[in-house]
Amino acid sequence: MTKEFSENSKFNISIKTLLWIIAGVAAAIGGYYGMLSNINSKFVELETKVQEALEKPKPGTGTYTIDMGDPAASQTWPPTRMEFNMKDEMARQKIDQVIKDLEELEEELKELRK
């Protein structure tokens, strides 16, 4: 026994069920538009970050220089291995000189205390 649906067919839905259906559809539509606005805000945030990244200097084109007379050393970042070794050696020599001066001052201080 099958029922046929036509223009004259009738069915009963309670008010409570109808309200639940309307609330469900409204929640789905609200969720959809909320999700769209969230996605749009994320895209705007991403575009802002990309624009900031494009404005920052590119790697290898900084303003670091170790010797103004050396054309290979100007406008490069990070420094080359040779530049790094030169700066490292210079710093080590400076530290050695400071230690030597400190030892001399300690000896002079000992002599003055006698």
KARANOR-V337494 format. One record per helix or strand of 3 or more residues. SS is the DSSP state (A for helix, B for strand). FROM is the first residue (numbers start at 0). LEN is the number of residues. Records with the same first field share a line. If there is no record, write none. Layout:
# KARANOR-V337494
SS = FROM-LEN / FROM-LEN
This chain:
# KARANOR-V337494
A = 14-41 / 80-33
